[in-house]
Amino acid sequence: MVSNNVNLKYNMPSQPISQAQFGGVNPAMQAGIDAEKVKQSVDNSYIANRVKASEEANPAATLGLSLASWYLLAQSMDKFSKKCEGTYEQSILGRLGNWGDKTHNKFVSTSVGKQTAKAYHGFEKLWNKITGKSKLAYAISNTPTQGEWQWPKSTAAGLKGFLTMDTEQLFRYFMKPVDNVQKLEQFGYTQEQINKFADSIKGLKNADKTAALAKEELKALGVKPESIEKIFKNEGISGLNTYANHVKASKLGFRNFAEYEAVTKDSLANVEKLYKALLKADDKMSITAYRKSGSIGKINAHLFGRKVSIPELRNKFTATLGKGNTTKLGRFLPKAFGYFLEGTTNRFAGGKLAVLMQAFIFGDMLANTFIAPKGQKIKTFTERFVNDFSYFLAMPLACILMHKAGGMKYTGLDKAGVEAYRNALKEFNAKAKAGQFASKAEYKEAKKALSKMLKADVKNPVTKLFKRIGRLINIGNETRAAYKSNTKIFNLNFLRKIPNFLKNCAGVPLRFAIPTALIIPVVAKVATKGSHAIFGRPDKSVLDEEKEPEEVQNTPQQPQNQNPFAPQNQQQIVHNSPTNLINMYKNGQTYQAPNNVNNNIDNSSSGKTEEKADNGKVLEPVRTYIPSPLGVQIQGEDQSAGNAALARADAAERKAMETLAMKW
């Protein structure tokens, strides 16, 4: 069968001249397709596809569901906080940890438990052997780098970091002078007592109200009235507030206000001291934020306010630091539970405003679940829940892994060596910033001594390479301060700071990109596929990639070395005509040519006679096709007459035979 694209003059299949490509691929078309592929590769990135997966949800519905989620999460976590009060054993965290202790003790007594413990200790022994022989493995395992800013340090610390930051902020609220009567609830006042005191100061001037609040605060803290009046007489309100700071610090478990300031200056580094203070803190105390009296104050307190008791804080630290249980499972469960709640609500260690970020994720999740088809809703909800919150839950892990990799810069140093280097760096930076180096030569000598400490006499070229990678990851972090000249005229000190500034400009984005762009998406993807394995994959998944557009069939591309006379791809030749001879033969039909065609055909010109089968049906002769050796000759633009003639002769068998047998 000859296709509609057969060129009558040269008797071979062809494409329209405007689309034909001879001798290779059209460069302009090649460039266009490559650009499209680049766009597709960008659009098919994991994060881009995750965003596209939420485009169908109604924004108004998502907003409404987000606000509803925020309210429910904020209020429900208030209820949870109450469950964390009392003694540790009585709290929900302590009960979970105690159950873990009992389960662990039962499990280790079984044969499976014994084999598991044996395998675990065997792996631990093997890893210790590896780190004992490999300096690189030791550095990755035992001497990671550390962030210098509060946010990365706290994030890398996980739940301990989040809880410490929140506690530090709560302590600041507690230490502020009482500025409204509702804050007296921090010291155990009932609402009736608060209302009674509020009535007693009605009508006073603002200065008198402030003094009355300061006196009442000290009274609530247990200071005798005569002492309060004496302080006020000698030092005024500022004296009352200063004395209140010392008393408040002791109520929080610190020896005095100076110790409070020293510990809370870097709470994460002093977390053990912070916990010891909470063990001695007054259980009757609580810490409030965004709580005021009056109608508006009550609404504000309900929506945004916090009231955190000392026992609640203490129990959360006990669970997070693993101080309340004895077995691995017992220590793990309450900590993991707190970590999960923090990752999904931001309220294990945080206020109600922090819930808003999580609430919008819940809103998007619920909106897409509602529009999912019947039978897909559970799959959609579980998939999106796991996918969304694995990002938050994986952030500390990603930061830890990044700093573990950065620890390769310390290869060759043990823990004591790293600590010595950091102390030396701290002293060096303090001296440089104070301009205490007598000369630039002295500064350079001290700088060389630090570099020598960090190099740790490592000579293996492979190990050196990994040390350089660790230094690259840690660029801009733990830097050596620039030399500071004490010359008052034209000292160029501002120019000397530029290299460290540029290192920060390179290092900060790098250390942000490694966890967020490289590690977290992988963790989220693996977790999501785990959800698919358990609950099934929805038809519209967050992991779906946008399909590339199908190539247009009438503009196929050919390799440059392809034979222009080779037959066209069979998928591009369509034989759907109802008069197609091959199809008619298969269906047992006989072709009847139109009269105007039969009249113009000389049956003897082909030199062949018709052959009939036993059933009387006419058999089609075998056709062959030999391409012309002259090659393709491009004709003019107007081929309408030839194409029209071909269309009329397409179904005529004898005409096709005559055309194929023509000699040139």
C-alpha positions as CSV (number, residue, x, y, z in Angstrom):
1,M,0.0,0.0,0.0
2,V,1.3,3.4,-0.9
3,S,0.9,6.1,1.8
4,N,-0.6,9.4,1.2
5,N,2.8,11.0,1.3
6,V,4.2,9.1,-1.7
7,N,5.9,11.5,-4.1
8,L,4.5,10.5,-7.5
9,K,7.5,11.7,-9.5
10,Y,10.1,9.8,-7.5
11,N,7.9,6.9,-6.3
12,M,9.0,7.0,-2.6
13,P,7.5,7.9,0.7
14,S,8.3,11.5,1.7
15,Q,7.4,14.1,4.2
16,P,6.1,17.6,3.4
17,I,9.0,19.7,2.3
18,S,8.7,22.1,5.2
19,Q,9.1,19.3,7.6
20,A,11.6,17.1,5.9
21,Q,15.0,16.7,7.5
22,F,17.8,15.4,5.3
23,G,21.3,14.8,6.4
24,G,20.6,15.2,10.1
25,V,18.4,16.9,12.7
26,N,17.3,20.4,12.3
27,P,19.6,22.4,14.7
28,A,16.9,24.9,15.6
29,M,14.5,22.0,16.5
30,Q,17.2,20.2,18.4
31,A,17.9,23.3,20.5
32,G,14.2,23.8,21.2
33,I,13.7,20.2,22.4
34,D,16.8,20.3,24.6
35,A,15.5,23.4,26.3
36,E,12.2,21.7,26.9
37,K,14.0,18.7,28.5
38,V,15.9,21.0,30.8
39,K,12.7,22.7,31.8
40,Q,11.1,19.2,32.4
41,S,14.1,18.2,34.6
42,V,13.6,21.3,36.7
43,D,9.9,20.9,36.9
44,N,10.2,17.3,37.9
45,S,12.3,18.0,40.9
46,Y,10.9,16.5,44.1
47,I,10.1,19.8,45.8
48,A,8.5,21.3,42.6
49,N,6.3,18.2,42.2
50,R,5.3,18.5,45.9
51,V,4.1,22.0,45.3
52,K,2.3,21.0,42.2
53,A,0.5,18.3,44.1
54,S,-1.4,20.9,46.1
55,E,-2.4,23.2,43.2
56,E,-5.9,21.6,42.8
57,A,-7.1,22.4,46.4
58,N,-9.3,25.5,46.8
59,P,-7.2,28.2,48.5
60,A,-10.2,29.4,50.5
61,A,-10.9,25.9,51.8
62,T,-7.3,25.4,52.7
63,L,-7.2,28.7,54.6
64,G,-10.4,27.8,56.6
65,L,-9.1,24.3,57.4
66,S,-5.8,25.8,58.4
67,L,-7.3,28.1,60.9
68,A,-9.5,25.4,62.3
69,S,-6.5,23.1,62.6
70,W,-4.6,25.9,64.4
71,Y,-7.3,26.3,67.0
72,L,-7.7,22.6,67.6
73,L,-4.0,21.9,67.8
74,A,-3.3,24.9,70.2
75,Q,-6.2,24.0,72.6
76,S,-5.5,20.2,72.6
77,M,-1.9,20.8,73.4
78,D,-3.0,22.8,76.4
79,K,-4.7,19.7,77.6
80,F,-1.6,17.6,76.9
81,S,0.5,20.0,79.0
82,K,-1.7,19.3,82.0
83,K,-1.0,15.6,81.5
84,C,2.7,16.4,81.9
85,E,2.4,17.8,85.4
86,G,2.8,16.1,88.8
87,T,5.7,13.8,89.5
88,Y,7.5,12.2,86.6
89,E,6.0,8.8,87.3
90,Q,2.5,10.2,87.4
91,S,2.9,12.2,84.1
92,I,2.0,10.9,80.7
93,L,5.7,10.9,79.8
94,G,6.7,9.0,82.9
95,R,4.0,6.4,82.4
96,L,5.1,5.8,78.8
97,G,8.7,5.5,79.9
98,N,7.8,3.0,82.7
99,W,5.9,0.9,80.2
100,G,9.0,0.9,78.0
101,D,11.2,-0.2,80.9
102,K,8.8,-3.1,81.6
103,T,8.5,-4.2,78.0
104,H,12.3,-4.0,77.5
105,N,13.0,-6.1,80.6
106,K,10.5,-8.7,79.4
107,F,11.9,-8.7,75.9
108,V,15.5,-9.1,76.8
109,S,14.7,-12.3,78.8
110,T,13.4,-14.0,75.7
111,S,15.6,-15.9,73.2
112,V,14.8,-13.3,70.5
113,G,15.7,-10.5,72.9
114,K,19.0,-12.2,73.8
115,Q,19.9,-12.6,70.1
116,T,19.0,-9.0,69.4
117,A,21.1,-7.7,72.2
118,K,23.9,-9.9,71.1
119,A,23.7,-8.6,67.5
120,Y,23.5,-5.0,68.8
121,H,26.6,-5.4,71.0
122,G,28.4,-7.1,68.1
123,F,27.7,-4.2,65.8
124,E,28.8,-1.8,68.5
125,K,32.0,-3.7,69.0
126,L,32.6,-3.7,65.3
127,W,32.0,0.0,64.9
128,N,34.4,0.7,67.8
129,K,37.0,-1.4,66.1
130,I,36.5,0.5,62.9
131,T,36.7,3.9,64.5
132,G,39.8,2.7,66.5
133,K,41.6,1.9,63.3
134,S,40.3,4.6,61.0
135,K,41.0,8.2,61.9
136,L,38.4,9.4,59.4
137,A,35.7,7.1,60.8
138,Y,36.6,8.3,64.3
139,A,36.3,11.9,63.3
140,I,32.9,11.4,61.7
141,S,31.6,9.5,64.7
142,N,33.1,11.4,67.6
143,T,34.2,14.9,66.6
144,P,31.5,16.6,64.5
145,T,31.6,20.3,63.8
146,Q,29.3,22.7,65.7
147,G,27.2,25.6,64.6
148,E,28.0,29.0,66.0
149,W,24.6,30.6,65.7
150,Q,21.8,29.7,68.1
151,W,19.3,28.4,65.5
152,P,21.5,25.8,63.8
153,K,22.9,24.7,67.2
154,S,19.4,24.2,68.6
155,T,18.1,22.5,65.5
156,A,21.0,20.1,65.4
157,A,20.3,19.3,69.1
158,G,16.8,18.1,68.2
159,L,14.2,18.0,71.0
160,K,16.7,19.1,73.6
161,G,17.5,22.2,71.6
162,F,13.9,23.1,71.0
163,L,13.0,22.6,74.6
164,T,16.0,24.6,75.9
165,M,15.2,27.6,73.6
166,D,11.6,27.6,74.8
167,T,12.6,27.4,78.4
168,E,15.1,30.2,78.1
169,Q,12.3,32.4,76.6
170,L,9.8,31.4,79.3
171,F,12.4,32.3,82.0
172,R,12.6,35.8,80.5
173,Y,8.9,36.2,80.7
174,F,9.0,35.1,84.4
175,M,11.8,37.5,85.2
176,K,10.0,40.5,83.8
177,P,8.3,42.8,86.4
178,V,4.6,42.2,86.9
179,D,2.9,44.6,84.6
180,N,-0.7,43.4,84.9
181,V,-2.7,41.7,87.7
182,Q,-3.2,38.5,85.8
183,K,0.6,37.7,86.0
184,L,0.2,37.2,89.8
185,E,-1.1,33.7,88.9
186,Q,2.6,32.8,88.3
187,F,3.0,32.8,92.1
188,G,0.0,30.6,92.9
189,Y,-2.7,33.2,93.2
190,T,-6.2,32.0,92.5
191,Q,-8.5,34.0,90.2
192,E,-10.5,35.1,93.2
193,Q,-7.4,36.6,94.8
194,I,-6.4,38.3,91.5
195,N,-9.8,39.9,91.1
196,K,-9.7,41.1,94.8
197,F,-6.3,42.8,94.3
198,A,-7.5,44.3,91.0
199,D,-10.4,45.9,92.8
200,S,-8.1,47.3,95.5
201,I,-6.0,49.3,93.0
202,K,-8.8,50.7,90.9
203,G,-8.7,54.5,90.7
204,L,-5.0,54.8,91.5
205,K,-2.6,56.7,89.3
206,N,-0.4,54.7,87.0
207,A,2.7,55.3,89.1
208,D,0.9,54.1,92.2
209,K,-0.5,51.1,90.4
210,T,3.1,50.1,89.2
211,A,4.4,50.4,92.8
212,A,1.4,48.4,94.2
213,L,2.1,45.6,91.6
214,A,5.8,45.5,92.4
215,K,5.0,45.2,96.2
216,E,2.4,42.6,95.6
217,E,4.8,40.6,93.5
218,L,7.4,40.5,96.3
219,K,4.6,39.6,98.8
220,A,3.6,36.7,96.5
221,L,7.2,35.6,96.4
222,G,7.2,35.3,100.2
223,V,9.0,38.6,101.2
224,K,7.9,40.1,104.4
225,P,5.8,43.4,104.1
226,E,8.2,45.4,106.3
227,S,11.2,44.4,104.2
228,I,9.3,45.4,101.0
229,E,8.5,48.9,102.5
230,K,12.1,49.4,103.5
231,I,13.4,48.6,100.0
232,F,10.8,50.8,98.4
233,K,11.6,53.7,100.8
234,N,15.4,53.5,100.1
235,E,15.5,52.4,96.4
236,G,12.1,53.0,94.9
237,I,10.5,50.7,92.3
238,S,13.8,49.9,90.7
239,G,15.0,48.5,94.0
240,L,11.9,46.4,94.3
241,N,12.4,45.0,90.8
242,T,16.1,44.2,91.4
243,Y,15.3,42.4,94.6
244,A,12.5,40.5,92.9
245,N,15.0,39.3,90.3
246,H,17.1,37.6,93.0
247,V,14.0,36.0,94.6
248,K,12.7,34.8,91.3
249,A,16.0,33.3,90.4
250,S,16.0,31.3,93.6
251,K,12.4,30.2,92.9
252,L,13.6,28.8,89.6
253,G,16.2,26.8,91.4
254,F,19.3,29.0,90.9
255,R,21.5,30.1,93.8
256,N,21.2,33.7,92.8
257,F,20.5,36.0,89.9
258,A,24.2,35.9,88.8
259,E,24.0,32.1,88.3
260,Y,20.7,32.5,86.4
261,E,22.4,34.9,84.0
262,A,25.4,32.7,83.5
263,V,23.4,29.6,82.7
264,T,20.8,31.2,80.5
265,K,23.5,33.1,78.5
266,D,24.0,29.8,76.6
267,S,21.3,27.4,77.9
268,L,22.1,24.7,75.4
269,A,25.8,24.4,76.5
270,N,24.6,24.5,80.2
271,V,21.6,22.2,79.8
272,E,22.6,20.0,82.7
273,K,22.9,23.0,85.0
274,L,19.5,24.2,83.7
275,Y,18.0,20.8,84.6
276,K,19.6,20.7,88.0
277,A,18.0,24.1,88.7
278,L,14.6,22.8,87.7
279,L,14.9,19.9,90.1
280,K,15.3,22.5,92.9
281,A,12.6,24.9,91.6
282,D,9.5,25.7,93.5
283,D,6.6,23.5,92.2
284,K,4.1,26.2,93.1
285,M,5.5,28.5,90.5
286,S,4.3,28.7,86.9
287,I,5.3,30.9,84.0
288,T,2.7,32.9,81.9
289,A,2.8,34.7,78.6
290,Y,0.2,36.7,76.7
291,R,-2.3,36.5,79.6
292,K,-4.3,39.5,80.9
293,S,-7.5,40.1,82.8
294,G,-10.7,41.5,81.4
295,S,-13.0,40.4,78.6
296,I,-10.4,41.1,75.8
297,G,-7.7,39.7,78.0
298,K,-9.5,36.5,78.5
299,I,-10.0,36.1,74.7
300,N,-6.4,36.9,74.1
301,A,-5.3,34.4,76.8
302,H,-7.5,31.7,75.3
303,L,-6.2,32.1,71.8
304,F,-2.6,33.0,72.4
305,G,-1.8,32.8,76.1
306,R,0.4,30.2,77.8
307,K,0.7,29.0,81.4
308,V,3.6,26.5,81.9
309,S,4.1,25.0,85.4
310,I,7.5,24.1,86.8
311,P,6.6,20.4,87.1
312,E,5.6,20.3,83.4
313,L,9.0,21.8,82.4
314,R,10.9,19.5,84.7
315,N,9.2,16.4,83.4
316,K,9.7,17.4,79.8
317,F,13.4,17.8,80.5
318,T,13.5,14.5,82.4
319,A,12.0,12.7,79.4
320,T,14.2,14.5,76.8
321,L,17.5,13.9,78.6
322,G,16.6,10.3,79.4
323,K,16.9,10.9,83.2
324,G,13.7,9.2,84.3
325,N,14.1,5.6,83.0
326,T,16.6,2.9,83.1
327,T,16.4,0.9,79.9
328,K,17.0,2.0,76.3
329,L,13.4,1.5,75.3
330,G,12.2,3.3,78.4
331,R,14.4,6.3,77.7
332,F,13.6,6.2,74.0
333,L,9.7,6.2,74.0
334,P,9.0,9.4,75.9
335,K,11.7,11.3,74.0
336,A,10.4,10.0,70.7
337,F,6.8,10.8,71.6
338,G,7.9,14.4,72.5
339,Y,9.9,14.7,69.3
340,F,6.9,13.5,67.3
341,L,4.5,16.0,69.0
342,E,7.0,18.9,68.4
343,G,7.4,18.0,64.8
344,T,3.7,17.8,64.2
345,T,2.4,20.6,66.4
346,N,5.3,22.9,67.5
347,R,3.8,22.8,70.9
348,F,5.7,20.3,72.9
349,A,8.2,23.2,73.3
350,G,6.5,26.3,72.0
351,G,3.6,28.7,72.1
352,K,0.3,28.9,70.2
353,L,1.7,31.2,67.5
354,A,4.2,28.6,66.6
355,V,1.4,26.2,65.7
356,L,0.3,28.4,62.7
357,M,3.1,27.0,60.5
358,Q,2.0,23.4,61.2
359,A,-1.7,24.3,60.9
360,F,-1.3,25.4,57.3
361,I,0.3,22.0,56.5
362,F,-2.7,20.3,58.1
363,G,-5.1,22.6,56.1
364,D,-3.4,21.7,52.8
365,M,-3.4,18.0,53.8
366,L,-7.1,18.0,54.7
367,A,-8.2,20.0,51.7
368,N,-6.5,17.5,49.3
369,T,-8.0,14.6,51.3
370,F,-11.5,16.0,50.9
371,I,-11.2,16.4,47.1
372,A,-9.6,12.9,46.7
373,P,-11.9,10.3,45.0
374,K,-13.8,7.8,47.1
375,G,-11.5,5.0,48.2
376,Q,-8.4,7.3,48.0
377,K,-9.0,9.5,51.0
378,I,-7.1,7.4,53.6
379,K,-4.2,6.9,51.2
380,T,-4.1,10.6,50.4
381,F,-4.2,11.7,54.1
382,T,-1.6,9.2,55.3
383,E,0.7,9.9,52.4
384,R,0.6,13.7,52.8
385,F,0.9,13.5,56.6
386,V,4.0,11.4,56.4
387,N,5.5,13.5,53.6
388,D,4.8,16.9,55.1
389,F,6.0,16.2,58.6
390,S,9.0,14.1,57.7
391,Y,10.5,17.4,56.5
392,F,10.2,18.8,60.0
393,L,11.1,15.6,61.8
394,A,14.2,15.1,59.5
395,M,15.6,18.6,60.0
396,P,17.6,17.7,63.2
397,L,18.8,14.5,61.6
398,A,19.9,16.4,58.5
399,C,21.8,19.0,60.5
400,I,23.5,16.2,62.6
401,L,24.6,14.3,59.4
402,M,25.9,17.5,57.9
403,H,28.0,18.3,61.0
404,K,29.1,14.7,61.1
405,A,30.5,15.1,57.6
406,G,32.0,18.4,58.5
407,G,33.8,16.7,61.4
408,M,36.2,15.2,58.8
409,K,38.2,18.4,59.1
410,Y,39.2,17.2,62.6
411,T,40.6,13.9,61.3
412,G,43.7,13.0,63.3
413,L,42.4,14.6,66.5
414,D,40.7,12.9,69.3
415,K,38.0,14.5,71.5
416,A,40.6,16.1,73.8
417,G,42.5,17.4,70.8
418,V,39.4,19.0,69.3
419,E,38.5,20.6,72.6
420,A,42.1,21.9,72.9
421,Y,41.9,23.3,69.4
422,R,38.6,25.1,70.1
423,N,39.9,26.6,73.3
424,A,43.0,27.8,71.5
425,L,40.8,29.3,68.7
426,K,38.6,31.0,71.2
427,E,41.6,32.6,72.9
428,F,43.1,33.6,69.5
429,N,39.9,35.3,68.3
430,A,39.4,37.1,71.6
431,K,43.0,38.4,71.4
432,A,42.6,39.4,67.7
433,K,39.3,41.2,68.2
434,A,40.8,43.2,71.1
435,G,43.8,44.2,69.0
436,Q,46.2,42.6,71.5
437,F,48.7,41.2,68.9
438,A,51.8,43.3,69.0
439,S,52.4,43.0,65.3
440,K,51.1,41.3,62.2
441,A,54.1,38.9,62.4
442,E,53.0,37.7,65.8
443,Y,49.4,37.3,64.5
444,K,50.6,35.2,61.6
445,E,52.7,33.0,63.9
446,A,49.7,32.3,66.2
447,K,47.6,31.6,63.1
448,K,50.2,29.1,61.8
449,A,50.1,27.4,65.2
450,L,46.3,26.9,65.0
451,S,46.7,25.5,61.4
452,K,49.3,23.1,62.6
453,M,47.0,21.9,65.4
454,L,44.1,21.4,62.9
455,K,46.3,19.5,60.4
456,A,47.2,17.0,63.2
457,D,50.2,15.7,61.2
458,V,48.0,13.8,58.7
459,K,50.0,12.6,55.8
460,N,47.8,10.2,53.9
461,P,46.7,11.9,50.7
462,V,43.2,10.4,50.7
463,T,42.7,11.4,54.3
464,K,43.9,14.9,53.5
465,L,41.3,15.1,50.7
466,F,38.5,14.2,53.1
467,K,39.9,16.8,55.6
468,R,39.6,19.4,52.8
469,I,36.0,18.3,52.2
470,G,35.2,18.7,55.8
471,R,36.8,22.2,55.8
472,L,34.7,23.1,52.7
473,I,31.5,22.1,54.5
474,N,32.5,24.1,57.5
475,I,33.7,27.2,55.6
476,G,32.8,30.4,57.4
477,N,32.2,28.5,60.7
478,E,34.8,28.5,63.5
479,T,36.8,31.0,61.5
480,R,39.9,32.8,62.7
481,A,39.3,36.5,63.4
482,A,41.1,39.0,61.2
483,Y,44.1,40.9,62.4
484,K,43.3,44.2,64.0
485,S,45.7,47.0,63.9
486,N,45.8,49.6,66.6
487,T,47.0,52.3,64.3
488,K,44.5,55.1,64.4
489,I,45.2,56.5,60.9
490,F,44.4,54.4,57.9
491,N,44.7,51.0,59.5
492,L,42.7,49.0,56.8
493,N,41.0,46.9,59.5
494,F,37.7,47.0,57.5
495,L,39.4,45.4,54.5
496,R,40.9,42.6,56.6
497,K,37.4,41.5,57.6
498,I,36.3,41.0,53.9
499,P,37.7,37.4,53.5
500,N,35.8,36.1,56.6
501,F,32.6,37.9,55.3
502,L,33.0,36.2,51.9
503,K,33.5,32.8,53.6
504,N,30.2,33.4,55.6
505,C,28.4,34.3,52.4
506,A,29.5,31.0,50.9
507,G,29.3,28.8,53.9
508,V,25.9,29.8,55.4
509,P,23.9,29.0,52.1
510,L,25.9,25.8,51.7
511,R,25.2,24.5,55.2
512,F,21.5,25.5,54.7
513,A,21.3,23.8,51.3
514,I,22.9,20.5,52.3
515,P,20.2,19.5,54.8
516,T,17.2,21.1,53.1
517,A,18.0,20.3,49.5
518,L,20.1,17.1,49.7
519,I,19.2,15.2,52.9
520,I,15.7,16.1,53.9
521,P,14.0,15.4,50.5
522,V,15.6,11.9,50.4
523,V,14.3,11.2,53.9
524,A,10.9,12.5,53.0
525,K,10.7,10.4,49.9
526,V,11.8,7.2,51.6
527,A,9.2,7.9,54.4
528,T,6.5,8.5,51.9
529,K,7.2,5.3,50.0
530,G,7.0,3.5,53.4
531,S,3.5,5.0,53.7
532,H,2.7,3.6,50.3
533,A,3.9,0.2,51.4
534,I,1.5,0.2,54.4
535,F,-1.5,2.1,53.3
536,G,-1.2,2.1,49.5
537,R,-0.3,4.8,47.0
538,P,-3.1,7.2,45.9
539,D,-3.8,7.7,42.2
540,K,-2.6,11.3,42.6
541,S,0.6,11.1,44.6
542,V,2.9,13.8,45.9
543,L,5.7,11.7,44.3
544,D,4.2,11.8,40.8
545,E,6.4,13.4,38.3
546,E,5.1,15.5,35.4
547,K,5.1,13.5,32.2
548,E,7.1,14.8,29.3
549,P,4.9,15.9,26.3
550,E,4.7,13.3,23.6
551,E,6.7,14.2,20.5
552,V,4.6,15.2,17.5
553,Q,4.5,12.2,15.1
554,N,4.7,14.2,11.9
555,T,8.0,15.8,12.9
556,P,10.2,12.8,13.7
557,Q,13.9,13.3,14.4
558,Q,16.5,11.1,12.7
559,P,20.1,10.6,13.6
560,Q,22.5,12.4,11.3
561,N,23.9,9.1,9.8
562,Q,20.5,7.6,9.1
563,N,19.9,6.4,5.5
564,P,17.5,8.9,3.9
565,F,16.2,6.0,1.8
566,A,15.4,3.7,4.8
567,P,11.7,2.9,5.3
568,Q,9.8,5.2,7.6
569,N,8.9,4.1,11.1
570,Q,5.9,1.8,10.8
571,Q,4.2,3.6,13.7
572,Q,4.0,6.7,11.5
573,I,2.3,4.9,8.6
574,V,-1.4,4.6,9.1
575,H,-3.6,2.2,7.1
576,N,-7.0,3.1,8.3
577,S,-8.6,3.7,4.9
578,P,-11.7,1.5,4.4
579,T,-10.5,0.8,0.8
580,N,-7.1,-0.3,1.8
581,L,-6.3,-3.3,-0.4
582,I,-4.4,-5.3,2.3
583,N,-7.3,-4.8,4.8
584,M,-9.8,-5.8,2.1
585,Y,-7.9,-8.9,1.3
586,K,-7.8,-9.9,4.9
587,N,-11.5,-9.4,5.2
588,G,-12.2,-11.5,2.0
589,Q,-13.5,-8.5,0.0
590,T,-12.9,-7.8,-3.7
591,Y,-11.9,-4.3,-4.8
592,Q,-14.1,-2.7,-7.3
593,A,-12.4,0.2,-9.0
594,P,-14.3,3.3,-10.0
595,N,-15.4,3.5,-13.6
596,N,-13.3,6.4,-14.5
597,V,-10.3,4.5,-13.2
598,N,-11.1,1.2,-14.9
599,N,-11.6,2.9,-18.2
600,N,-8.1,4.5,-18.1
601,I,-6.3,1.3,-17.1
602,D,-4.8,-1.0,-19.7
603,N,-4.9,-4.5,-18.2
604,S,-2.2,-5.7,-20.5
605,S,0.2,-2.9,-19.7
606,S,1.3,-4.6,-16.5
607,G,2.2,-7.8,-18.4
608,K,0.4,-9.9,-15.7
609,T,-3.0,-11.6,-15.5
610,E,-5.2,-11.9,-12.6
611,E,-4.9,-15.0,-10.5
612,K,-7.9,-16.5,-8.7
613,A,-8.0,-18.8,-5.7
614,D,-10.2,-21.9,-5.5
615,N,-13.0,-19.8,-3.9
616,G,-13.0,-17.4,-6.8
617,K,-11.5,-14.5,-4.9
618,V,-8.9,-12.4,-6.7
619,L,-5.4,-12.6,-5.2
620,E,-3.3,-9.5,-5.0
621,P,0.1,-9.8,-6.7
622,V,3.3,-9.5,-4.6
623,R,4.6,-6.0,-4.5
624,T,8.2,-4.9,-4.2
625,Y,9.7,-1.5,-3.7
626,I,13.2,-0.4,-4.9
627,P,14.2,3.1,-4.0
628,S,15.5,5.3,-6.8
629,P,19.3,5.6,-6.8
630,L,19.0,9.2,-7.8
631,G,18.3,10.4,-4.3
632,V,15.7,12.8,-3.2
633,Q,15.1,15.8,-5.4
634,I,13.3,18.6,-3.6
635,Q,10.5,19.9,-5.6
636,G,8.7,23.2,-5.5
637,E,6.5,24.3,-2.7
638,D,3.2,23.5,-4.5
639,Q,2.4,19.7,-4.5
640,S,-1.3,20.0,-4.2
641,A,-2.0,18.5,-7.6
642,G,0.2,15.5,-7.1
643,N,-1.2,14.8,-3.6
644,A,-4.8,15.1,-5.0
645,A,-4.0,12.6,-7.8
646,L,-2.4,10.2,-5.3
647,A,-5.5,10.4,-3.0
648,R,-7.8,9.4,-5.9
649,A,-5.5,6.5,-6.9
650,D,-4.7,5.3,-3.3
651,A,-7.3,2.5,-3.4
652,A,-6.7,1.4,-7.0
653,E,-4.6,-1.8,-7.0
654,R,-3.8,-1.8,-10.6
655,K,-2.8,1.8,-10.6
656,A,-0.5,1.2,-7.7
657,M,1.2,-1.7,-9.5
658,E,1.6,0.4,-12.6
659,T,3.2,3.2,-10.5
660,L,5.6,0.9,-8.7
661,A,6.6,-0.7,-12.0
662,M,7.5,2.5,-13.8
663,K,11.0,2.7,-15.2
664,W,13.0,5.9,-15.4
